[in-house]
Amino acid sequence: MGKIACANVLSDLYAMGVANCDNMLMIVGIPFKMTDLERDVVVAQMMKGFRDEAAAGGTEVTGGDTNFSEWCLVGGTATAVVKSEEVVLPYNAEVGDVLVLTKPLGTQNATFAYQWYQEGGEKWEKLSSVITAEEVQYAYFMAVQSMTRLNRTGASLMRRHHAHGATDITGFGLLGHANNLAKHQKQPVSFIINKLPIMCGMAAVERAINNRFMLLSGRGIETSGGLLIAMPKEESSQFCRSIKEIDGVEAWIIGHVVEGDRTASLDQDIEIIDVR
């Protein structure tokens, strides 16, 4: 939880092409109902995970705030001092650009499917007709690896490949964040998404639960998701190859930028990519 929270915080910098963070603060909420033992174990591990992830990103936590809360909370802030020319501003997409996504979708489905598998009962019985226990465990492992993986490599490559704008994908889902990015563009453009890279088995899970999480319509909630980047078509293939070479994972060209009214939408013939 601490690692995921830290990665999510840092992505706000990474989405602007800023790969080096100068300082982080950590904010922690300790539940009133936690026993002293639970607090000493759980909160300590959570804070350690946050600090470890910050160190992996080449930065450190220098302070923050801790308070009692109704829930177990962890978050923070990330700051960097950079020259203006080192920032990729998010509003310069051009007609002819393509859209690149650096992490697969489906973290919400994977975590809930794993929870239902552990609990057994009616929900798991429904899912077990479309996915095996081994596949659920694999997807959950993939989701955790994805959520804890920093978007730092993507950030470091954005300026080199002349990116025209980006956002990180989190609570509003792919389409929600794409719409938010599109409506702030200088030029009257629209984003058309024609591919959805989804963690293995999670499209089948989504259909089995009657599209409860809206994953297949591009609105599934993500936690610490990837970067959605608008960049010149001629730069995109090398960008994806560089992600693969450095991080050992795929990135996908999932759409394109057309003349329009500053909106984002899914293509009628959307392609689902089963990511393994």
Sine and cosine of phi, psi and omega as CSV:
sin_phi,cos_phi,sin_psi,cos_psi,sin_omega,cos_omega
0.00,0.00,-0.66,0.75,0.02,-1.00
-0.91,0.41,-0.67,0.74,0.02,-1.00
-0.90,0.43,-0.69,0.72,-0.01,-1.00
-0.89,0.45,-0.69,0.72,0.01,-1.00
-0.88,0.48,-0.68,0.73,0.00,-1.00
-0.91,0.42,-0.69,0.73,0.03,-1.00
-0.87,0.49,-0.63,0.77,0.00,-1.00
-0.91,0.41,-0.66,0.75,0.03,-1.00
-0.89,0.45,-0.73,0.69,-0.05,-1.00
-0.90,0.43,-0.45,0.89,-0.03,-1.00
-0.89,0.45,-0.38,0.93,0.07,-1.00
-0.91,0.42,-0.56,0.83,0.11,-0.99
-0.97,0.25,-0.71,0.71,-0.07,-1.00
-0.87,0.50,-0.55,0.84,-0.01,-1.00
-0.92,0.39,-0.21,0.98,0.06,-1.00
-0.95,-0.33,0.30,0.95,0.06,-1.00
0.97,0.25,0.21,0.98,0.01,-1.00
-1.00,-0.08,0.96,-0.29,-0.12,-0.99
-1.00,-0.04,-0.22,0.98,-0.05,-1.00
-0.88,-0.48,0.88,-0.47,0.00,-1.00
-0.99,-0.11,0.72,-0.70,-0.03,-1.00
-1.00,0.04,-0.48,0.88,-0.13,-0.99
-0.33,-0.95,0.62,-0.79,0.09,-1.00
-0.78,-0.63,0.56,-0.83,0.18,-0.98
-0.89,-0.45,0.59,-0.81,0.01,-1.00
-0.93,-0.37,0.71,-0.71,0.04,-1.00
-0.89,-0.45,0.82,-0.58,-0.09,-1.00
-0.80,-0.60,0.70,-0.71,0.12,-0.99
-0.92,-0.40,0.84,-0.55,-0.02,-1.00
-0.98,-0.22,0.86,-0.51,-0.03,-1.00
-0.87,0.49,0.67,-0.74,0.05,-1.00
-0.84,0.54,-0.57,0.82,-0.13,-0.99
-0.99,0.13,-0.07,1.00,0.03,-1.00
-0.94,0.34,0.67,-0.75,0.13,-0.99
-0.97,0.26,0.21,-0.98,0.03,-1.00
-0.87,0.50,-0.64,0.77,0.00,-1.00
-0.91,0.41,-0.72,0.70,0.02,-1.00
-0.87,0.50,-0.68,0.73,0.01,-1.00
-0.88,0.47,-0.71,0.70,-0.07,-1.00
-0.91,0.42,-0.53,0.85,-0.02,-1.00
-1.00,0.03,-0.82,0.57,-0.14,-0.99
-0.93,0.37,-0.78,0.63,-0.06,-1.00
-0.92,0.40,-0.62,0.78,0.02,-1.00
-0.88,0.47,-0.68,0.74,0.01,-1.00
-0.93,0.37,-0.62,0.78,0.02,-1.00
-0.89,0.46,-0.70,0.71,0.00,-1.00
-0.92,0.38,-0.59,0.81,0.05,-1.00
-0.89,0.45,-0.68,0.74,0.03,-1.00
-0.87,0.49,-0.66,0.75,0.03,-1.00
-0.88,0.48,-0.73,0.68,-0.02,-1.00
-0.91,0.42,-0.65,0.76,0.00,-1.00
-0.89,0.46,-0.66,0.76,0.00,-1.00
-0.93,0.37,-0.61,0.79,0.07,-1.00
-0.87,0.49,-0.69,0.73,0.02,-1.00
-0.89,0.46,-0.63,0.78,0.04,-1.00
-0.89,0.45,-0.46,0.89,0.04,-1.00
-1.00,0.02,0.12,0.99,0.05,-1.00
0.98,0.21,0.38,0.93,0.00,-1.00
-0.71,-0.71,-0.13,-0.99,0.00,-1.00
-0.51,-0.86,0.38,-0.93,0.05,-1.00
-1.00,0.00,0.84,-0.54,-0.07,-1.00
-0.95,-0.32,-0.03,1.00,-0.01,-1.00
0.11,-0.99,-0.30,-0.95,0.01,-1.00
0.49,-0.87,-0.48,-0.88,-0.06,-1.00
-0.49,-0.87,0.63,-0.77,0.04,-1.00
-0.77,-0.63,0.76,-0.65,0.01,-1.00
-0.61,-0.79,0.33,-0.94,0.14,-0.99
-0.97,0.24,0.49,-0.87,-0.11,-0.99
-0.48,-0.88,0.23,-0.97,0.12,-0.99
-0.96,0.29,-0.40,0.92,-0.08,-1.00
-0.79,-0.61,0.27,-0.96,0.11,-0.99
-1.00,0.09,0.91,-0.41,-0.12,-0.99
-0.81,-0.59,0.57,-0.82,0.16,-0.99
-0.49,-0.87,0.70,-0.72,0.01,-1.00
-0.26,-0.97,-0.34,-0.94,0.00,-1.00
0.18,-0.98,-0.24,-0.97,0.05,-1.00
-0.74,-0.67,0.45,-0.89,0.05,-1.00
-0.73,-0.68,0.73,-0.68,-0.01,-1.00
-0.76,-0.66,0.49,-0.87,0.05,-1.00
-0.54,-0.84,0.57,-0.82,0.09,-1.00
-0.96,-0.29,0.90,-0.43,-0.07,-1.00
-0.67,-0.74,0.27,-0.96,0.13,-0.99
-0.97,0.24,0.50,-0.86,-0.06,-1.00
-0.85,0.53,-0.57,0.82,-0.02,-1.00
-0.96,0.29,-0.16,0.99,0.03,-1.00
-1.00,0.00,-0.04,1.00,-0.03,-1.00
-0.98,-0.21,0.71,-0.70,0.12,-0.99
-1.00,-0.05,0.97,-0.24,-0.01,-1.00
-0.94,0.33,0.53,-0.85,-0.23,-0.97
-1.00,0.01,0.29,0.96,-0.16,-0.99
-0.78,-0.62,0.44,0.90,-0.10,-1.00
-0.91,-0.41,0.41,0.91,0.03,-1.00
-0.87,0.49,0.58,-0.81,-0.04,-1.00
-0.82,-0.57,0.47,-0.88,0.11,-0.99
-0.84,0.55,0.75,-0.67,-0.05,-1.00
0.98,-0.19,-0.29,0.96,0.10,-0.99
-0.89,0.45,0.33,-0.94,0.16,-0.99
-0.91,-0.42,0.28,-0.96,0.02,-1.00
-0.95,-0.31,0.80,-0.61,-0.01,-1.00
-0.91,-0.42,0.67,-0.74,0.05,-1.00
-0.87,-0.48,0.73,-0.69,-0.15,-0.99
-0.98,-0.22,-0.05,1.00,0.10,-1.00
-0.62,-0.78,0.50,-0.87,0.04,-1.00
-0.95,0.30,0.31,-0.95,0.02,-1.00
-1.00,-0.07,0.32,-0.95,0.13,-0.99
0.90,-0.44,0.27,0.96,-0.02,-1.00
-0.89,0.45,-0.60,0.80,0.00,-1.00
-0.91,0.42,-0.72,0.69,0.02,-1.00
-0.88,0.48,-0.68,0.74,-0.04,-1.00
-0.91,0.42,-0.66,0.76,-0.03,-1.00
-0.95,0.30,-0.63,0.78,0.03,-1.00
-0.94,0.34,-0.65,0.76,0.02,-1.00
-0.87,0.49,-0.65,0.76,0.02,-1.00
-0.92,0.39,-0.64,0.77,0.04,-1.00
-0.89,0.46,-0.70,0.71,-0.01,-1.00
-0.92,0.40,-0.59,0.81,0.07,-1.00
-0.89,0.47,-0.69,0.72,0.01,-1.00
-0.91,0.40,-0.61,0.80,-0.04,-1.00
-0.98,0.22,-0.44,0.90,-0.11,-0.99
0.94,0.34,-0.36,-0.93,0.08,-1.00
1.00,0.08,-0.25,-0.97,-0.15,-0.99
-0.89,0.46,-0.66,0.75,-0.05,-1.00
-0.90,0.43,-0.69,0.73,0.02,-1.00
-0.93,0.35,-0.59,0.81,0.04,-1.00
-0.86,0.52,-0.63,0.77,0.03,-1.00
-0.92,0.39,-0.67,0.74,-0.03,-1.00
-0.95,0.30,-0.54,0.84,-0.11,-0.99
-0.90,0.44,-0.21,0.98,0.05,-1.00
-0.99,0.17,-0.25,0.97,-0.04,-1.00
-0.85,-0.52,-0.18,0.98,-0.05,-1.00
-0.46,-0.89,0.59,-0.80,-0.02,-1.00
-1.00,0.03,0.26,-0.97,0.04,-1.00
-0.87,0.49,-0.63,0.77,-0.01,-1.00
-0.91,0.42,-0.62,0.79,0.01,-1.00
-0.93,0.36,-0.60,0.80,0.06,-1.00
-0.91,0.42,-0.69,0.72,0.01,-1.00
-0.90,0.45,-0.64,0.77,0.02,-1.00
-0.90,0.43,-0.69,0.72,0.00,-1.00
-0.90,0.43,-0.62,0.78,0.04,-1.00
-0.90,0.44,-0.69,0.72,0.05,-1.00
-0.87,0.49,-0.68,0.74,0.03,-1.00
-0.88,0.48,-0.65,0.76,-0.01,-1.00
-0.91,0.42,-0.69,0.72,0.01,-1.00
-0.90,0.44,-0.69,0.73,0.03,-1.00
-0.88,0.48,-0.65,0.76,0.00,-1.00
-0.92,0.39,-0.72,0.70,-0.06,-1.00
-0.92,0.39,-0.49,0.87,-0.01,-1.00
-1.00,-0.02,-0.14,0.99,0.01,-1.00
-0.99,0.17,0.81,-0.59,0.00,-1.00
-0.94,0.33,0.53,-0.85,0.10,-1.00
-1.00,0.06,0.35,0.94,-0.11,-0.99
-0.91,0.42,-0.62,0.78,0.00,-1.00
-0.89,0.45,-0.71,0.70,0.05,-1.00
-0.85,0.53,-0.65,0.76,0.01,-1.00
-0.89,0.45,-0.68,0.74,-0.05,-1.00
-0.93,0.36,-0.37,0.93,-0.02,-1.00
-1.00,-0.06,-0.23,0.97,-0.13,-0.99
-0.88,0.47,-0.75,0.66,-0.03,-1.00
-0.93,0.37,-0.62,0.78,-0.01,-1.00
-0.86,0.51,-0.55,0.84,-0.03,-1.00
-0.97,-0.26,0.34,0.94,0.18,-0.98
0.86,0.52,0.68,0.73,0.04,-1.00
-0.86,0.50,0.57,-0.82,-0.04,-1.00
-0.96,-0.27,0.03,1.00,0.01,-1.00
0.42,-0.91,0.45,-0.89,-0.04,-1.00
-0.37,-0.93,0.28,-0.96,0.15,-0.99
-0.54,-0.84,0.37,-0.93,0.13,-0.99
-1.00,-0.09,0.50,-0.87,-0.08,-1.00
-0.99,-0.16,0.90,-0.44,0.00,-1.00
-0.68,-0.74,-0.86,-0.51,-0.24,-0.97
-0.92,0.40,-0.36,0.93,0.01,-1.00
-1.00,-0.03,0.03,1.00,0.00,-1.00
0.97,0.25,0.15,-0.99,-0.04,-1.00
-0.85,0.52,-0.77,0.64,-0.08,-1.00
-0.94,0.35,-0.60,0.80,0.03,-1.00
-0.89,0.46,-0.72,0.69,0.01,-1.00
-0.95,0.31,-0.57,0.82,0.06,-1.00
-0.89,0.45,-0.66,0.75,0.05,-1.00
-0.89,0.46,-0.68,0.74,0.00,-1.00
-0.89,0.45,-0.63,0.78,0.04,-1.00
-0.93,0.38,-0.68,0.74,-0.05,-1.00
-0.90,0.44,-0.64,0.77,-0.10,-0.99
-0.95,0.31,-0.19,0.98,0.01,-1.00
-0.97,-0.24,0.19,0.98,0.00,-1.00
-0.96,0.28,0.57,-0.82,0.05,-1.00
-0.91,0.40,-0.70,0.71,-0.02,-1.00
-1.00,0.03,0.47,-0.88,0.02,-1.00
-0.97,0.24,1.00,0.10,-0.04,-1.00
-0.85,-0.53,0.26,-0.96,0.12,-0.99
-0.73,-0.68,0.42,-0.91,0.01,-1.00
-0.96,-0.27,0.79,-0.61,0.07,-1.00
-0.93,-0.38,0.87,-0.50,-0.01,-1.00
-0.98,-0.21,0.84,-0.54,-0.05,-1.00
-0.88,-0.47,0.03,1.00,0.06,-1.00
-0.64,-0.77,0.62,-0.79,0.09,-1.00
-0.83,-0.55,0.98,-0.20,0.09,-1.00
-0.97,0.25,0.90,-0.43,-0.12,-0.99
-0.84,-0.55,0.67,-0.74,0.02,-1.00
-0.81,0.58,0.61,-0.79,-0.16,-0.99
-0.80,0.60,0.76,-0.65,0.05,-1.00
0.99,0.11,-0.23,0.97,-0.12,-0.99
-0.98,0.20,-0.40,0.92,0.12,-0.99
-0.92,0.40,-0.65,0.76,0.04,-1.00
-0.91,0.41,-0.64,0.77,0.06,-1.00
-0.87,0.49,-0.69,0.72,-0.02,-1.00
-0.88,0.48,-0.67,0.74,0.03,-1.00
-0.91,0.41,-0.61,0.79,-0.04,-1.00
-0.91,0.40,-0.45,0.90,0.01,-1.00
-0.97,-0.23,0.39,0.92,0.09,-1.00
0.85,0.53,0.69,0.72,0.08,-1.00
0.85,0.53,0.59,0.81,-0.05,-1.00
-0.85,0.52,-0.63,0.78,-0.07,-1.00
-0.99,-0.11,0.05,1.00,0.06,-1.00
0.86,0.51,0.47,0.88,-0.03,-1.00
-0.90,0.45,-0.68,0.73,-0.10,-1.00
-0.97,0.23,-0.20,0.98,0.11,-0.99
-0.99,-0.17,0.18,0.98,0.08,-1.00
0.99,0.16,0.16,0.99,-0.08,-1.00
-0.92,-0.38,0.18,0.98,0.02,-1.00
-0.90,0.44,0.71,-0.70,0.01,-1.00
-0.92,0.40,0.73,-0.68,0.09,-1.00
-0.89,-0.45,0.49,-0.87,0.12,-0.99
-0.88,-0.47,0.81,-0.59,-0.02,-1.00
0.77,0.64,0.79,0.61,-0.01,-1.00
-0.98,0.19,-0.13,-0.99,-0.07,-1.00
-0.99,0.12,-0.07,-1.00,0.09,-1.00
-1.00,-0.04,0.69,-0.72,0.17,-0.98
-0.97,-0.25,0.89,-0.47,-0.18,-0.98
-0.82,-0.57,0.75,-0.66,0.17,-0.99
-1.00,-0.07,0.82,-0.57,-0.04,-1.00
-0.50,-0.87,0.29,-0.96,0.02,-1.00
-0.86,0.51,0.64,-0.77,-0.03,-1.00
-0.83,0.56,-0.64,0.77,-0.07,-1.00
-0.94,0.35,-0.26,0.97,0.01,-1.00
-0.99,-0.10,-0.29,0.96,-0.23,-0.97
-0.94,0.35,-0.65,0.76,-0.04,-1.00
-0.90,0.43,-0.68,0.73,0.02,-1.00
-0.92,0.39,-0.59,0.81,0.07,-1.00
-0.85,0.53,-0.74,0.67,-0.01,-1.00
-0.90,0.43,-0.64,0.77,0.04,-1.00
-0.89,0.45,-0.63,0.77,0.00,-1.00
-0.91,0.41,-0.64,0.77,0.08,-1.00
-0.85,0.53,-0.70,0.71,-0.01,-1.00
-0.90,0.44,-0.68,0.73,-0.03,-1.00
-0.92,0.39,-0.63,0.78,-0.09,-1.00
-1.00,0.09,-0.74,0.67,-0.09,-1.00
-0.99,-0.17,-0.23,0.97,-0.01,-1.00
0.97,0.25,0.34,0.94,-0.02,-1.00
-0.76,-0.65,0.28,-0.96,-0.03,-1.00
-1.00,0.09,0.44,-0.90,0.29,-0.96
-0.78,-0.62,0.41,-0.91,-0.15,-0.99
-0.76,-0.65,0.61,-0.80,0.20,-0.98
-1.00,0.08,0.93,-0.37,-0.17,-0.98
-0.92,-0.40,0.01,1.00,-0.03,-1.00
-0.03,-1.00,-0.16,-0.99,-0.04,-1.00
-0.53,-0.85,0.26,-0.97,-0.04,-1.00
-0.96,-0.28,0.78,-0.62,-0.01,-1.00
-0.80,-0.59,0.22,-0.98,0.13,-0.99
-0.90,0.43,0.71,-0.71,-0.07,-1.00
-0.12,-0.99,-0.49,-0.87,-0.15,-0.99
-0.86,-0.51,0.53,0.85,0.06,-1.00
0.88,0.47,0.73,0.69,0.08,-1.00
-0.78,-0.62,0.18,-0.98,0.08,-1.00
-0.79,-0.61,0.58,-0.81,0.00,-1.00
-0.48,-0.88,0.30,-0.95,0.09,-1.00
-1.00,-0.01,0.65,-0.76,0.11,-0.99
-0.89,0.45,0.54,-0.84,0.00,-1.00
-0.88,0.47,-0.53,0.85,0.00,-1.00
-0.97,-0.24,0.82,0.57,-0.05,-1.00
-0.89,0.46,0.67,-0.74,0.03,-1.00
-0.98,-0.20,0.77,-0.63,0.06,-1.00
-1.00,-0.10,0.85,-0.53,0.04,-1.00
-0.98,-0.20,0.86,-0.52,0.01,-1.00
-1.00,0.08,0.96,-0.29,-0.14,-0.99
-1.00,-0.04,0.80,-0.60,0.01,-1.00
-0.84,-0.54,0.00,0.00,0.00,0.00
